[in-house]
């Protein structure tokens, strides 16, 4: 939670602010979004917590203490894509990539 965006995150945000880029990230750490709220978080964020039973959001600090909501013991989970789940924002990502004149892929091993 205390991690800060690095030089690469900052440079990517500069391109976005200049209207020259759009960021789609598979990272769930929220570092891109701290600098660019328009980032497409393809696999979600560890810091958005909710109860699947009613979709109500919960506080990440509470989740770090217990995976159950205090008021009714509903199970909480981070808003991320787990294995075999459909990634988030697929259509938005596809549309963004299909409109791109130039595509840069950074920091992946392509192993998953």
C-alpha positions in Angstrom: 0.0 0.0 0.0 2.9 2.4 0.6 4.5 1.8 -2.9 5.0 4.9 -5.0 5.0 5.1 -8.8 8.5 5.0 -10.3 10.1 6.8 -13.2 8.4 4.6 -15.8 5.0 5.2 -14.3 5.7 8.9 -14.3 6.9 8.9 -17.9 3.9 7.0 -19.1 1.6 9.5 -17.3 3.4 12.3 -19.1 2.5 10.8 -22.4 -1.1 10.4 -21.4 -1.3 14.0 -20.2 0.1 15.2 -23.5 -2.6 13.3 -25.3 -0.1 10.9 -26.9 -0.9 7.7 -25.1 -3.4 5.6 -23.2 -2.3 3.0 -20.6 -3.8 -0.4 -20.2 -2.2 -2.3 -17.3 -2.4 -5.9 -16.1 -0.9 -4.8 -12.8 -3.2 -4.8 -9.9 -1.1 -2.5 -7.7 -2.8 0.8 -8.6 0.5 2.5 -9.3 -0.5 3.6 -12.9 -3.9 4.8 -11.7 -2.3 7.0 -9.0 -0.8 9.1 -11.8 -3.5 8.6 -14.4 -7.0 7.8 -13.3 -8.0 7.0 -16.9 -5.8 3.9 -16.9 -7.6 0.8 -17.9 -6.9 -1.7 -15.1 -7.4 -4.9 -17.1 -7.1 -7.2 -14.1 -8.6 -4.8 -11.5 -7.1 -3.4 -8.3 -6.1 -4.9 -5.0 -7.3 -1.8 -3.3 -10.9 -1.9 -4.3 -12.6 -4.4 -2.0 -16.2 -5.6 -2.1 -18.6 -8.3 -0.9 -19.7 -10.4 -3.9 -23.0 -11.2 -2.2 -24.3 -7.6 -2.5 -21.5 -5.8 -4.4 -21.1 -3.2 -1.6 -17.6 -1.8 -1.3 -15.4 -2.2 1.8 -12.3 -0.6 3.2 -9.0 -2.1 2.2 -7.7 -1.6 5.8 -10.6 -3.6 7.2 -10.0 -6.4 4.6 -6.3 -6.6 5.6 -7.5 -7.4 9.1 -10.2 -9.9 8.1 -11.7 -11.3 4.9 -15.2 -11.0 6.4 -17.3 -7.8 6.7 -17.7 -7.0 10.4 -21.4 -6.1 10.2 -22.7 -9.4 8.7 -19.6 -11.6 8.1 -20.0 -11.5 4.3 -16.9 -12.6 2.5 -14.9 -9.8 1.1 -12.5 -9.9 -1.9 -10.3 -7.6 -3.9 -11.7 -6.4 -7.2 -9.1 -8.4 -9.3 -9.3 -11.1 -11.9 -8.5 -14.5 -10.5 -7.5 -17.4 -12.7 -10.3 -18.6 -14.9 -12.3 -15.4 -14.5 -12.9 -13.0 -17.4 -10.6 -10.0 -17.2 -12.2 -6.6 -16.6 -12.7 -3.9 -19.2 -12.0 -6.3 -22.1 -14.1 -4.4 -24.6 -12.7 -1.0 -23.6 -9.1 -2.4 -23.9 -9.9 -3.9 -27.3 -11.3 -0.7 -28.6 -8.4 1.3 -27.3 -5.8 -1.0 -28.9 -7.7 -1.2 -32.2 -7.5 2.6 -32.5 -3.8 2.8 -31.7 -1.3 4.0 -34.3 1.5 2.6 -32.3 1.6 0.0 -29.5 4.2 -0.4 -26.9 4.2 -3.4 -24.6 6.3 -3.0 -21.4 7.3 -5.3 -18.7 5.8 -8.6 -19.5 7.3 -12.1 -19.8 4.3 -13.4 -21.8 4.5 -16.5 -19.5 1.0 -16.7 -18.1 
